[in-house]
Structure formats: structure tokens, C-alpha cells
Amino acid sequence: VQLQAFGGGLVQTGGSLRLSCAASGVIFSISTTGWYRQAPGRQRELVATISSGGIRENYADSVKGRFTISRDNAKNTVYLQMNGLKPEDTAVYYCYLRPPYGGDDYWGQGTLVTVSS
């Protein structure tokens, strides 16, 4: 399984970005997936997750009401729509996939989001 993240960039405070993460392999549709982020000098933190069928979503308190996670199992892709961006959202964003049979998570390479004040 390989994950490829896209969509990062530089945006002003209050702006929007949409991240995408495309997965290879056949287990995407049966796996929980989501996004983490890591800001400079800080630990990686969970941003949002979505269940395999897209029914259950979870968000970090810091992004609730601003970010929306979604997935398209036909395209093996998970998205993160980020609105109302703040400088504190600046980080490298990583997508991940958690297989239902256990074992290690799969990770994408990360995409940098920079929010200027």
C-alpha cells in the first residue's frame, strides 16, 4: 500500500485549502483513514479520521467546525477540506491508513501547509 498526499501550499489567514491523499492497493475501502499533522518543534497530532464506510468522523477540537474530512472509496482517496485557516494550522500534514486486520499503519509522505498572518 502506498499513499500520496497532495494539495499543500501557502495561504493567508482565513483562506482555504483542500488536501487529497490517493492510496494504492485494495484495502483502502475497508480501512479507517485520516490525517495527522506535525508543526515545527511539536509532536505529531491527530487532525481527523473517517471510518471505512465514511459514516463516522472524528476531529481534533482545534479544527472542529473548520475542517471536513471525506473519502471516495471508488477513487481510493481521502480528502481534508480546510477552511478558516489560522497560522497555528501551519504544519506538515500526513495521511494514514489503518488496516482492519491490525498491524502497522501506512503513511503518506506529507504535504506542507503554511498559513501566513
Z-matrix of the N, CA and C atoms (Angstrom, degrees):
N
C 1 1.455
C 2 1.520 1 109.09
N 3 1.321 2 116.14 1 131.49
C 4 1.467 3 121.29 2 175.42
C 5 1.516 4 108.83 3 -126.83
N 6 1.330 5 115.71 4 142.01
C 7 1.453 6 122.48 5 178.74
C 8 1.520 7 109.03 6 -119.92
N 9 1.326 8 116.64 7 135.00
C 10 1.460 9 122.26 8 -179.62
C 11 1.519 10 108.69 9 -127.38
N 12 1.334 11 115.44 10 116.45
C 13 1.462 12 120.43 11 -178.05
C 14 1.525 13 111.06 12 -97.21
N 15 1.331 14 114.95 13 144.60
C 16 1.462 15 121.85 14 -179.70
C 17 1.519 16 109.69 15 -138.50
N 18 1.331 17 115.89 16 163.23
C 19 1.452 18 120.51 17 166.02
C 20 1.508 19 116.92 18 106.59
N 21 1.310 20 118.03 19 -4.21
C 22 1.452 21 119.03 20 178.04
C 23 1.524 22 111.47 21 -69.17
N 24 1.309 23 114.87 22 169.21
C 25 1.458 24 119.22 23 179.02
C 26 1.503 25 111.52 24 167.72
N 27 1.322 26 114.91 25 -168.30
C 28 1.456 27 122.69 26 179.66
C 29 1.527 28 109.07 27 -103.49
N 30 1.316 29 115.75 28 130.19
C 31 1.457 30 120.63 29 -178.93
C 32 1.524 31 109.05 30 -143.31
N 33 1.313 32 116.23 31 152.45
C 34 1.454 33 120.35 32 177.80
C 35 1.526 34 111.13 33 -81.15
N 36 1.314 35 115.28 34 159.57
C 37 1.461 36 120.69 35 175.73
C 38 1.529 37 110.28 36 -53.35
N 39 1.331 38 114.68 37 133.62
C 40 1.461 39 120.61 38 -178.26
C 41 1.511 40 114.10 39 90.53
N 42 1.310 41 116.95 40 -7.67
C 43 1.459 42 121.15 41 -178.39
C 44 1.518 43 112.68 42 -81.54
N 45 1.319 44 114.62 43 -176.38
C 46 1.463 45 121.61 44 -176.30
C 47 1.522 46 110.58 45 -131.80
N 48 1.307 47 114.32 46 151.34
C 49 1.465 48 122.59 47 171.37
C 50 1.519 49 108.03 48 -144.35
N 51 1.313 50 115.22 49 154.21
C 52 1.455 51 121.02 50 174.71
C 53 1.512 52 108.61 51 -124.48
N 54 1.316 53 115.78 52 117.68
C 55 1.448 54 121.23 53 176.71
C 56 1.521 55 109.49 54 -92.99
N 57 1.320 56 115.07 55 145.59
C 58 1.455 57 121.76 56 175.60
C 59 1.517 58 109.13 57 -127.56
N 60 1.304 59 115.84 58 149.88
C 61 1.460 60 120.70 59 176.53
C 62 1.516 61 107.77 60 -140.64
N 63 1.321 62 115.80 61 114.32
C 64 1.453 63 122.06 62 -179.07
C 65 1.519 64 109.99 63 -98.86
N 66 1.314 65 115.63 64 133.10
C 67 1.461 66 121.37 65 -177.91
C 68 1.521 67 111.20 66 -113.53
N 69 1.307 68 115.31 67 143.39
C 70 1.455 69 120.15 68 172.23
C 71 1.525 70 108.01 69 -95.61
N 72 1.324 71 117.11 70 169.09
C 73 1.458 72 120.12 71 176.46
C 74 1.512 73 113.19 72 91.17
N 75 1.313 74 115.66 73 171.76
C 76 1.459 75 121.09 74 -170.84
C 77 1.514 76 113.81 75 -101.78
N 78 1.317 77 118.60 76 1.28
C 79 1.461 78 118.96 77 -174.31
C 80 1.524 79 112.89 78 -97.66
N 81 1.333 80 117.97 79 -1.44
C 82 1.458 81 119.47 80 -174.79
C 83 1.521 82 111.11 81 -56.42
N 84 1.322 83 116.97 82 -47.88
C 85 1.462 84 120.40 83 -171.92
C 86 1.524 85 113.15 84 -67.76
N 87 1.314 86 118.38 85 -15.02
C 88 1.459 87 120.77 86 -179.10
C 89 1.531 88 111.95 87 -109.39
N 90 1.319 89 115.56 88 11.82
C 91 1.473 90 120.75 89 -174.90
C 92 1.520 91 111.50 90 -118.55
N 93 1.326 92 114.37 91 143.24
C 94 1.458 93 119.69 92 166.55
C 95 1.522 94 108.98 93 -66.76
N 96 1.303 95 116.62 94 143.65
C 97 1.451 96 120.21 95 178.83
C 98 1.521 97 109.37 96 -142.51
N 99 1.316 98 116.54 97 171.15
C 100 1.458 99 118.64 98 179.99
C 101 1.505 100 111.76 99 171.24
N 102 1.339 101 113.26 100 -162.39
C 103 1.457 102 121.22 101 -174.05
C 104 1.523 103 110.89 102 -132.82
N 105 1.306 104 114.81 103 139.47
C 106 1.456 105 123.70 104 167.34
C 107 1.526 106 107.28 105 -116.87
N 108 1.306 107 115.65 106 167.00
C 109 1.455 108 120.28 107 172.57
C 110 1.525 109 110.02 108 -142.69
N 111 1.322 110 114.15 109 155.95
C 112 1.450 111 120.02 110 177.76
C 113 1.513 112 108.96 111 -139.28
N 114 1.320 113 114.94 112 116.62
C 115 1.458 114 121.30 113 177.23
C 116 1.525 115 109.02 114 -89.05
N 117 1.321 116 117.61 115 158.24
C 118 1.468 117 120.49 116 179.97
C 119 1.520 118 111.58 117 -55.57
N 120 1.334 119 116.65 118 128.47
C 121 1.448 120 121.40 119 177.30
C 122 1.505 121 115.35 120 75.79
N 123 1.326 122 116.52 121 8.45
C 124 1.460 123 119.66 122 -178.47
C 125 1.523 124 110.50 123 -125.03
N 126 1.321 125 115.02 124 161.98
C 127 1.462 126 120.05 125 177.95
C 128 1.524 127 110.54 126 -75.90
N 129 1.306 128 114.28 127 156.16
C 130 1.456 129 119.56 128 176.37
C 131 1.531 130 108.66 129 -66.02
N 132 1.312 131 116.89 130 136.98
C 133 1.459 132 121.14 131 -179.08
C 134 1.521 133 110.69 132 -129.55
N 135 1.325 134 114.04 133 148.27
C 136 1.457 135 120.29 134 179.04
C 137 1.525 136 109.61 135 -72.77
N 138 1.329 137 115.85 136 134.43
C 139 1.462 138 121.26 137 177.76
C 140 1.525 139 110.36 138 -102.90
N 141 1.334 140 116.20 139 -53.84
C 142 1.461 141 119.85 140 -177.16
C 143 1.516 142 109.92 141 -160.82
N 144 1.320 143 115.23 142 149.35
C 145 1.460 144 121.00 143 174.97
C 146 1.522 145 109.17 144 -133.35
N 147 1.324 146 115.23 145 158.27
C 148 1.452 147 121.05 146 177.38
C 149 1.520 148 108.32 147 -143.16
N 150 1.328 149 115.63 148 137.51
C 151 1.457 150 119.91 149 -177.40
C 152 1.524 151 110.45 150 -71.63
N 153 1.315 152 115.09 151 169.62
C 154 1.462 153 120.81 152 -173.88
C 155 1.524 154 112.47 153 -58.52
N 156 1.322 155 117.13 154 -39.25
C 157 1.461 156 120.75 155 179.73
C 158 1.510 157 113.85 156 -89.41
N 159 1.321 158 116.52 157 -0.28
C 160 1.458 159 120.81 158 178.74
C 161 1.515 160 114.51 159 79.15
N 162 1.338 161 116.21 160 12.14
C 163 1.465 162 119.44 161 -176.08
C 164 1.526 163 111.55 162 -82.04
N 165 1.309 164 116.53 163 -41.62
C 166 1.469 165 120.91 164 -174.96
C 167 1.526 166 109.79 165 -106.45
N 168 1.324 167 114.22 166 130.19
C 169 1.453 168 121.44 167 176.10
C 170 1.527 169 108.80 168 -125.01
N 171 1.317 170 115.45 169 144.20
C 172 1.462 171 120.74 170 175.71
C 173 1.520 172 108.64 171 -133.15
N 174 1.323 173 115.72 172 143.77
C 175 1.450 174 120.85 173 -177.71
C 176 1.517 175 110.73 174 -133.55
N 177 1.308 176 115.35 175 148.56
C 178 1.463 177 119.96 176 168.26
C 179 1.523 178 108.00 177 -65.56
N 180 1.315 179 116.09 178 146.37
C 181 1.465 180 119.95 179 -179.43
C 182 1.532 181 111.37 180 -57.09
N 183 1.306 182 116.05 181 -32.93
C 184 1.466 183 120.29 182 -175.12
C 185 1.520 184 113.28 183 -69.58
N 186 1.331 185 117.83 184 -15.63
C 187 1.468 186 119.70 185 -177.50
C 188 1.524 187 112.94 186 -118.74
N 189 1.323 188 117.53 187 -3.76
C 190 1.468 189 120.42 188 -179.36
C 191 1.524 190 110.71 189 -58.21
N 192 1.326 191 114.89 190 134.71
C 193 1.456 192 120.29 191 -179.89
C 194 1.509 193 113.71 192 85.52
N 195 1.321 194 117.73 193 -10.60
C 196 1.471 195 121.17 194 179.67
C 197 1.524 196 112.07 195 -116.45
N 198 1.318 197 116.88 196 -35.82
C 199 1.463 198 121.80 197 -177.79
C 200 1.525 199 109.55 198 -107.65
N 201 1.329 200 115.46 199 147.85
C 202 1.456 201 121.47 200 175.72
C 203 1.518 202 109.44 201 -135.03
N 204 1.317 203 115.03 202 126.96
C 205 1.460 204 120.02 203 176.66
C 206 1.520 205 109.24 204 -99.19
N 207 1.318 206 116.11 205 144.55
C 208 1.458 207 120.99 206 177.14
C 209 1.527 208 107.82 207 -151.32
N 210 1.318 209 115.24 208 168.63
C 211 1.459 210 119.18 209 179.93
C 212 1.520 211 109.53 210 -146.79
N 213 1.312 212 114.71 211 153.35
C 214 1.452 213 122.51 212 174.86
C 215 1.525 214 106.03 213 -127.12
N 216 1.316 215 116.16 214 100.15
C 217 1.464 216 119.39 215 -176.01
C 218 1.526 217 112.30 216 -68.13
N 219 1.313 218 117.44 217 -24.92
C 220 1.468 219 119.93 218 177.19
C 221 1.523 220 111.15 219 -68.24
N 222 1.332 221 115.88 220 -26.25
C 223 1.465 222 120.54 221 179.67
C 224 1.526 223 112.56 222 -106.07
N 225 1.337 224 116.75 223 3.22
C 226 1.474 225 120.43 224 -178.07
C 227 1.526 226 111.44 225 52.55
N 228 1.323 227 115.94 226 44.22
C 229 1.453 228 120.00 227 -173.97
C 230 1.525 229 110.98 228 -133.64
N 231 1.321 230 115.63 229 139.65
C 232 1.453 231 122.24 230 172.95
C 233 1.520 232 107.55 231 -116.39
N 234 1.335 233 115.69 232 144.64
C 235 1.452 234 122.02 233 -176.10
C 236 1.525 235 110.30 234 -122.58
N 237 1.317 236 114.81 235 155.80
C 238 1.457 237 120.89 236 171.20
C 239 1.520 238 107.58 237 -135.89
N 240 1.322 239 115.81 238 106.51
C 241 1.455 240 121.24 239 176.01
C 242 1.517 241 107.68 240 -87.01
N 243 1.313 242 116.08 241 121.34
C 244 1.464 243 121.71 242 -176.68
C 245 1.519 244 108.91 243 -116.53
N 246 1.308 245 115.96 244 114.67
C 247 1.457 246 122.40 245 177.74
C 248 1.531 247 109.79 246 -115.85
N 249 1.303 248 115.64 247 161.27
C 250 1.459 249 119.26 248 178.28
C 251 1.513 250 112.92 249 57.25
N 252 1.317 251 116.26 250 43.25
C 253 1.457 252 120.29 251 -174.86
C 254 1.521 253 112.00 252 -64.88
N 255 1.325 254 114.16 253 144.67
C 256 1.450 255 123.02 254 -179.06
C 257 1.532 256 109.41 255 -122.34
N 258 1.324 257 117.61 256 157.00
C 259 1.477 258 118.73 257 177.76
C 260 1.526 259 112.87 258 -54.69
N 261 1.319 260 117.85 259 -32.73
C 262 1.458 261 120.57 260 179.77
C 263 1.523 262 113.56 261 -71.39
N 264 1.325 263 117.54 262 -6.57
C 265 1.459 264 121.03 263 173.34
C 266 1.526 265 111.77 264 -83.58
N 267 1.314 266 117.13 265 -7.10
C 268 1.455 267 121.20 266 179.16
C 269 1.522 268 110.11 267 -60.85
N 270 1.333 269 115.87 268 123.43
C 271 1.458 270 121.33 269 -176.48
C 272 1.524 271 108.95 270 -177.04
N 273 1.304 272 114.66 271 169.62
C 274 1.460 273 120.17 272 165.79
C 275 1.521 274 106.83 273 -89.46
N 276 1.315 275 116.02 274 127.54
C 277 1.455 276 122.20 275 -177.85
C 278 1.532 277 109.45 276 -102.88
N 279 1.323 278 114.35 277 129.37
C 280 1.455 279 121.90 278 -177.94
C 281 1.525 280 110.16 279 -117.33
N 282 1.304 281 116.63 280 132.73
C 283 1.450 282 119.27 281 170.75
C 284 1.532 283 109.03 282 -92.06
N 285 1.317 284 114.53 283 154.17
C 286 1.458 285 118.69 284 179.02
C 287 1.528 286 109.28 285 -142.85
N 288 1.311 287 114.45 286 163.55
C 289 1.458 288 120.85 287 178.18
C 290 1.520 289 107.74 288 -138.38
N 291 1.318 290 116.69 289 130.82
C 292 1.462 291 121.97 290 -177.74
C 293 1.531 292 109.07 291 -111.91
N 294 1.320 293 116.62 292 108.93
C 295 1.469 294 119.20 293 -178.55
C 296 1.520 295 111.45 294 -63.42
N 297 1.312 296 118.43 295 145.97
C 298 1.466 297 121.61 296 -178.67
C 299 1.521 298 113.60 297 -71.60
N 300 1.324 299 117.28 298 -16.27
C 301 1.459 300 120.76 299 -176.84
C 302 1.521 301 112.56 300 -93.64
N 303 1.334 302 117.03 301 7.18
C 304 1.456 303 120.82 302 179.11
C 305 1.509 304 112.06 303 89.31
N 306 1.323 305 116.00 304 -171.99
C 307 1.448 306 120.00 305 -176.93
C 308 1.515 307 111.37 306 91.17
N 309 1.312 308 115.57 307 -168.67
C 310 1.461 309 120.28 308 -175.56
C 311 1.530 310 111.37 309 -75.27
N 312 1.345 311 114.45 310 151.33
C 313 1.452 312 120.28 311 171.75
C 314 1.526 313 109.41 312 -75.13
N 315 1.328 314 115.33 313 155.69
C 316 1.456 315 121.48 314 172.40
C 317 1.534 316 108.35 315 -100.72
N 318 1.337 317 115.73 316 144.00
C 319 1.465 318 120.67 317 -175.21
C 320 1.521 319 111.28 318 -126.89
N 321 1.331 320 115.37 319 144.76
C 322 1.448 321 120.73 320 170.12
C 323 1.522 322 110.06 321 -83.44
N 324 1.323 323 115.98 322 178.14
C 325 1.459 324 121.19 323 -172.50
C 326 1.521 325 112.79 324 -84.63
N 327 1.306 326 118.64 325 -10.78
C 328 1.453 327 121.04 326 -179.91
C 329 1.512 328 112.39 327 94.05
N 330 1.324 329 114.93 328 145.10
C 331 1.454 330 121.16 329 175.21
C 332 1.534 331 107.55 330 -136.79
N 333 1.319 332 115.87 331 134.58
C 334 1.467 333 121.22 332 -172.38
C 335 1.521 334 110.95 333 -86.24
N 336 1.317 335 114.83 334 129.00
C 337 1.456 336 122.57 335 173.09
C 338 1.520 337 107.85 336 -114.92
N 339 1.329 338 115.49 337 124.65
C 340 1.457 339 120.97 338 179.03
C 341 1.522 340 108.50 339 -123.08
N 342 1.320 341 115.68 340 124.02
C 343 1.463 342 120.89 341 -179.95
C 344 1.527 343 107.77 342 -112.98
N 345 1.313 344 115.33 343 117.85
C 346 1.460 345 120.52 344 -178.81
C 347 1.530 346 110.51 345 -89.85
N 348 1.311 347 114.75 346 147.30
C 349 1.473 348 119.64 347 -178.93
C 350 1.513 349 111.10 348 -91.29
